[in-house]
Amino acid sequence: MRYWTVVVHGKQFRITPGRIPWKSVLLLQAFLCPLAGGMLYFAYYAAPGELFLLMCLPVAIAILGCFFLPMMRIRSERAKGDILVYDADRQIVTLPRDRMSIRKQQVVEFRILHDYGDDEEERGSQPKPHLNRGAAELRIVYRNPNVKTATLLRVSGAKPFDDVVAVLKKMDLARISLVEQQSNGKTWNVRDL
């Protein structure tokens, strides 16, 4: 789930917590509720009363979890505040969550780490670049005075970072690199975006 929004206002760029994806949540509920209701309907007539009641609990937890977990994630992100703020006039990058401000000259690069997981290796096939699969992180690499990193965003797949990458390229803030896992699972391929 993409839990952030990219905001460009004049010469200022921000990554802020996003809004609750109501359409996605309601669409998921519209799919899950009839499916769960159908399963429980057949279980009511096929299973003894105690087993039916035991089946209702995990189904209810799953349905409520699919409704409340996205909202809780977005609300917790909103409580933490902005993720990144860049002011092009002052050439200052602010990381409010880390309570840190750095100059543009200190930013080495923005790095997307994309790990496909072990499923390719188990099948013995060559991985194809699927940007919607695997774990991905967007990190900022900076000097203060030594080289340090801070993780900005975490998500499943690197495709959701497209909006951030487009704005970073437009602002010409720093180099953007994609670090992808290779087929052997032990080496990484680095390329500029």
N, C-alpha and C positions, 0 to 999 in steps of 0.2 A: 504494500500500500504506500502510495506517495503521500507523505505527511507534511510537505512543505509547499510554499508558493514563492515564485520569483517575482520581485517587484522592481521595476526600473522607473525612477522618477527623476527626469533631467539627467544629471551626472552622478546620481546616487543609485547604487544597486544593493538590494537586500534579499536575503533568503530568510523568509519568515515562516512560522508554522502555518499550515494551510487550514482550510475549512473542513468540516465533517462531510465526507462524500455521501450525502443523503441518498442520491440516486442509486449508487452502488449498493449501499446497505439495504435499501428497500427492495431492490431487484433480487438481491441474495435472499432476503426474507420471503419474497414472493415465490422463490424457487424451493426454499427449504421447508416452509410451513406445510404446503400441500404434500410434499414428499414424506415428511415426518408424520403428518396426519394419516396418510394412506398406510404407512407401516404400522402405526398404532391401531388403526381400524382393523386391519387383518390380525394383529396380535391380540386384540380384545376378544375375538371369537376363537382363535386358535390356541391361545395360552391360558393357563390357569390364572386366577385373579391376582395372586401374589407376584407371579412372573410379569404380568402386564404392568403392575404398579412399579416393579423394579425397572422395567423398560422405559417407563415414562420419565424417570429422573434423568438419565443421560441424554435423552432426546431434548428435554426442556433445557438442560444445561448447554447443549450444543446450540440450540436456537437462540437462547439469550446471550450466549457468548459471542455469536456472530453479529448480534445487534449491538451489544455494549462495548466489546473490546475495541473496535475502531474508534468509537467516540471517546473512550478513556485514553487511547493513545494520542489522539489529536488534542484533547484537553490537557494532558500532561505535557505535551510539546508546547502548547500555548503558555502554560505556566512558567516554562523555562525561558521564554522570550525569544528574541531574534537569534538566528543561527550565525549569520554573517552580514556585515554592513560595510560597503566600500563607498567612500566619498572621493570622486575623481578630482574635485577641486583641491582638496587638502592632501590627496594621495595617501589616505589612511585606511587601513583595513582593520575593522573592529570585530572581535569575536566576543560578543556579549556574554555568552555562556561560560567562557573561560576567563572573563574579566580581563581582556587583553586587547591592546591596540598596537598595531605594527605599521611601519611605513611600507609603501609599495616596493621599495628597493629591497626590503628584507624578505619578501615573498619569493621563494625559489620556484615553486610550481604547485599546481593543483594536480593531485594524483588520484586516479580511479583504480582501485584494486578490485579485480574481478576473478573470483574463484569459482570454477565450474563444478567442483566437488569430485567425488571418486567414481561417479557412475560411468564416465567414458572409459576409464581404465578397466573397470570390471568387465565391460562388454568387449574390450579390445578394439574398439573403433577409433578412428581419428576424430577429434572434436571439431566441430564446425562452430564458427563464432555465433553463438546464440546469446544475444545481449539481454534476453529476458529470462535467462536461467542462471542459477547459482547465486552466491552471495556477492554483494558489491558494496564498496565504501568509497566515499569521496573524502579525500584528506587534503589539508593544506600543509605544505612543507615550507618552513621559514627559518631564517637565521636570527638567533636572539641570545647571545652571539654564536652559539653552536647551532647546528642544523637540528630542528625539532619538527615534529608533526602533531597535528591535531585533527581528529576525525570530526567531520562536519555532518555527514549524512550516511545512513546505512539503509540498504533496501535489498530486495531480491531482484537480481539482474541489474545490468548497467544502463538499460534503455531509459528508465525514468530520469536519468541525469541529463538527458538531451537539452532540456530547457536551461539548466544551469550552465552547461558547456557553451551553448549558443550565446548567452549573455556574457560569460567570461571572455569568449573570443571577441565579442563586440567591444567590450571595455578594455581589451588588451592589457589585462591585469598581470598575467604571468603565463608561463608555459603550462599546457594541459597535457598530461600523459595518461595513457591507458595501459595498465599492467595486467596482462591476462595469463592465466595458467595454461601451460602447455600440455600435450597429450600424456606425457609421462608422469604428470602430477608433481614433479619435483622442480621443474624449471619454469621461468616466467618470461613472457614476451613483452617488451616495452615498446610502445609506439606513441608518437605525438598525435594529438587530435587537431 
